[in-house]
């Protein structure tokens, strides 16, 4: 039972972290979209800001994928312990 409680706590922590990342990505995406619209219309836009946002967005995507993989692993272990 102790291991199940540990796994549950870790899954919950990772799920909260995943939600934070999702919120950050959503916020960044809105900023990227605004800059992309300016770029597509041929208007002036902050190229450095755009590149920085794109880079950070890719990093968050990698972290998100890593967390999802870890949560899946924890879920698998959780159900193995249950059986």
TORMAR-439735 format. One record per atom (N, C-alpha, C, O): z, y, x; residue number from 1. Coordinates in steps of 0.05 Angstrom, whole numbers, plus 5000, padded with zeros to 4 digits. Layout:
R/Z/Y/X/NUM
...
***
This chain:
R/5000/4976/5016/1
R/5000/5000/5000/1
R/5000/5025/5017/1
R/4989/5046/5009/1
R/5013/5023/5040/2
R/5014/5047/5057/2
R/4986/5055/5066/2
R/4980/5079/5067/2
R/4970/5035/5074/3
R/4943/5041/5083/3
R/4926/5053/5061/3
R/4910/5071/5066/3
R/4930/5044/5036/4
R/4915/5055/5014/4
R/4923/5084/5010/4
R/4905/5101/5004/4
R/4948/5091/5013/5
R/4957/5119/5010/5
R/4945/5136/5032/5
R/4937/5159/5027/5
R/4944/5125/5057/6
R/4932/5140/5079/6
R/4903/5146/5074/6
R/4893/5168/5078/6
R/4888/5125/5065/7
R/4860/5128/5060/7
R/4855/5147/5037/7
R/4836/5164/5039/7
R/4871/5146/5017/8
R/4868/5164/4994/8
R/4872/5193/5003/8
R/4857/5211/4995/8
R/4892/5198/5019/9
R/4898/5225/5029/9
R/4875/5235/5046/9
R/4866/5258/5044/9
R/4864/5217/5064/10
R/4842/5226/5081/10
R/4817/5231/5065/10
R/4802/5250/5071/10
R/4811/5214/5045/11
R/4788/5219/5027/11
R/4791/5245/5013/11
R/4772/5260/5011/11
R/4815/5251/5003/12
R/4819/5276/4989/12
R/4815/5300/5007/12
R/4804/5320/4999/12
R/4825/5299/5032/13
R/4822/5320/5051/13
R/4793/5325/5057/13
R/4783/5348/5058/13
R/4778/5303/5062/14
R/4750/5306/5068/14
R/4734/5316/5045/14
R/4715/5331/5048/14
R/4742/5309/5021/15
R/4728/5318/4997/15
R/4732/5348/4994/15
R/4714/5363/4986/15
R/4757/5358/4999/16
R/4762/5387/4998/16
R/4745/5402/5020/16
R/4734/5423/5014/16
R/4744/5390/5043/17
R/4728/5402/5065/17
R/4698/5403/5057/17
R/4684/5422/5062/17
R/4689/5382/5044/18
R/4662/5380/5035/18
R/4656/5402/5014/18
R/4634/5414/5014/18
R/4675/5407/4997/19
R/4672/5428/4977/19
R/4670/5456/4990/19
R/4655/5473/4982/19
R/4687/5460/5010/20
R/4687/5485/5025/20
R/4660/5490/5038/20
R/4648/5512/5037/20
R/4649/5469/5050/21
R/4623/5470/5063/21
R/4601/5476/5042/21
R/4583/5492/5047/21
R/4603/5463/5020/22
R/4584/5468/4998/22
R/4584/5497/4990/22
R/4563/5509/4986/22
R/4608/5508/4987/23
R/4610/5536/4979/23
R/4599/5555/5000/23
R/4585/5574/4994/23
R/4604/5549/5025/24
R/4593/5565/5047/24
R/4563/5563/5048/24
R/4549/5584/5052/24
R/4552/5539/5044/25
R/4523/5536/5044/25
R/4510/5551/5021/25
R/4489/5563/5024/25
R/4523/5551/4998/26
R/4513/5565/4975/26
R/4512/5595/4981/26
R/4492/5608/4974/26
R/4533/5605/4992/27
R/4535/5634/4999/27
R/4513/5641/5019/27
R/4499/5661/5016/27
R/4510/5625/5040/28
R/4490/5630/5060/28
R/4462/5628/5048/28
R/4444/5644/5055/28
R/4458/5608/5031/29
R/4431/5605/5019/29
R/4423/5630/5004/29
R/4399/5638/5005/29
R/4441/5642/4990/30
R/4435/5666/4975/30
R/4426/5688/4994/30
R/4407/5703/4988/30
R/4440/5691/5016/31
R/4433/5712/5036/31
R/4406/5705/5048/31
R/4389/5723/5052/31
R/4402/5680/5055/32
R/4376/5672/5067/32
R/4354/5677/5047/32
R/4332/5687/5055/32
R/4358/5671/5022/33
R/4337/5674/5002/33
R/4330/5704/4999/33
R/4306/5710/4997/33
R/4350/5722/4999/34
R/4344/5750/4998/34
R/4327/5760/5021/34
R/4307/5774/5018/34
R/4335/5751/5046/35
R/4320/5758/5069/35
R/4292/5746/5069/35
R/4272/5758/5077/35
R/4290/5721/5060/36
R/4264/5708/5058/36
R/4245/5722/5039/36
R/4221/5725/5044/36
R/4256/5732/5017/37
R/4240/5747/4997/37
R/4229/5773/5010/37
R/4205/5779/5007/37
R/4246/5787/5025/38
R/4237/5811/5039/38
R/4215/5804/5059/38
R/4195/5818/5062/38
R/4219/5782/5074/39
R/4200/5773/5094/39
R/4173/5766/5081/39
R/4152/5775/5091/39
R/4174/5752/5059/40
R/4150/5743/5045/40
R/4134/5767/5033/40
R/4110/5766/5031/40
R/4149/5788/5025/41
R/4136/5812/5014/41
R/4126/5831/5035/41
R/4113/5851/5030/41
R/4132/5824/5060/42
R/4123/5841/5082/42
R/4141/5865/5087/42
R/4133/5883/5102/42
R/4164/5865/5076/43
R/4184/5887/5079/43
R/4200/5883/5105/43
R/4200/5861/5116/43
R/4213/5904/5114/44
R/4230/5902/5137/44
R/4255/5885/5130/44
R/4266/5887/5108/44
R/4262/5867/5148/45
R/4287/5851/5145/45
R/4299/5847/5172/45
R/4286/5851/5193/45
R/4325/5841/5172/46
R/4340/5837/5197/46
R/4334/5809/5208/46
R/4345/5789/5198/46
R/4316/5808/5227/47
R/4307/5782/5238/47
R/4329/5767/5252/47
R/4331/5742/5249/47
R/4346/5781/5266/48
R/4368/5768/5280/48
R/4388/5756/5260/48
R/4397/5733/5264/48
R/4393/5770/5239/49
R/4411/5760/5217/49
R/4399/5735/5204/49
R/4413/5716/5199/49
R/4373/5737/5199/50
R/4359/5715/5186/50
R/4361/5689/5204/50
R/4367/5668/5195/50
R/4355/5693/5230/51
R/4356/5670/5248/51
R/4384/5659/5251/51
R/4388/5635/5252/51
R/4403/5677/5252/52
R/4431/5668/5254/52
R/4440/5652/5229/52
R/4453/5632/5231/52
R/4432/5662/5206/53
R/4438/5648/5181/53
R/4425/5621/5180/53
R/4437/5601/5171/53
R/4400/5619/5188/54
R/4386/5594/5188/54
R/4399/5574/5207/54
R/4402/5550/5200/54
R/4407/5583/5230/55
R/4420/5566/5250/55
R/4447/5555/5238/55
R/4453/5532/5239/55
R/4463/5574/5228/56
R/4489/5566/5217/56
R/4486/5548/5193/56
R/4502/5530/5188/56
R/4465/5552/5177/57
R/4460/5535/5154/57
R/4454/5507/5163/57
R/4463/5487/5150/57
R/4438/5504/5184/58
R/4432/5477/5194/58
R/4456/5463/5205/58
R/4460/5439/5202/58
R/4474/5479/5218/59
R/4499/5467/5228/59
R/4516/5457/5205/59
R/4528/5436/5207/59
R/4518/5473/5184/60
R/4533/5464/5160/60
R/4521/5440/5147/60
R/4535/5422/5138/60
R/4494/5438/5147/61
R/4481/5414/5136/61
R/4489/5389/5152/61
R/4494/5368/5141/61
R/4489/5392/5179/62
R/4497/5369/5196/62
R/4526/5361/5191/62
R/4532/5338/5189/62
R/4543/5381/5189/63
R/4572/5376/5184/63
R/4575/5362/5157/63
R/4592/5344/5153/63
R/4560/5372/5137/64
R/4561/5361/5110/64
R/4553/5331/5111/64
R/4566/5314/5099/64
R/4531/5325/5124/65
R/4521/5297/5126/65
R/4542/5280/5140/65
R/4547/5257/5132/65
R/4554/5291/5161/66
R/4575/5276/5176/66
R/4599/5270/5158/66
R/4609/5247/5158/66
R/4608/5289/5142/67
R/4630/5285/5124/67
R/4623/5265/5102/67
R/4640/5248/5096/67
R/4599/5266/5092/68
R/4591/5247/5071/68
R/4591/5218/5082/68
R/4601/5200/5069/68
R/4581/5215/5107/69
R/4582/5189/5120/69
R/4610/5179/5124/69
R/4616/5156/5119/69
R/4628/5197/5132/70
R/4656/5190/5137/70
R/4669/5183/5111/70
R/4684/5163/5110/70
R/4664/5197/5090/71
R/4676/5191/5064/71
R/4666/5164/5054/71
R/4682/5148/5043/71
R/4641/5158/5057/72
R/4630/5132/5049/72
R/4644/5110/5064/72
R/4650/5089/5053/72
R/4648/5114/5090/73
R/4662/5094/5107/73
R/4690/5090/5097/73
R/4700/5067/5094/73
R/4704/5112/5091/74
R/4732/5110/5081/74
R/4733/5096/5054/74
R/4751/5080/5049/74
R/4714/5102/5037/75
R/4713/5088/5011/75
R/4709/5058/5014/75
R/4721/5042/5000/75
R/4691/5051/5032/76
R/4686/5022/5038/76
R/4712/5009/5048/76
R/4719/4988/5038/76
R/4725/5022/5066/77
R/4750/5011/5077/77
R/4771/5009/5055/77
R/4786/4990/5053/77
R/4772/5030/5038/78
R/4791/5030/5016/78
R/4788/5005/4998/78
R/4807/4992/4991/78
R/4763/5000/4991/79
R/4758/4977/4973/79
R/4762/4950/4987/79
R/4768/4930/4974/79
R/4758/4949/5013/80
R/4763/4925/5028/80
R/4793/4919/5029/80
R/4802/4896/5028/80
R/4809/4941/5031/81
R/4838/4938/5032/81
R/4848/4929/5004/81
R/4867/4913/5002/81
R/4836/4940/4983/82
R/4844/4933/4956/82
R/4840/4903/4950/82
R/4856/4891/4936/82
R/4819/4892/4960/83
R/4812/4864/4955/83
R/4827/4846/4973/83
R/4824/4822/4972/83
***
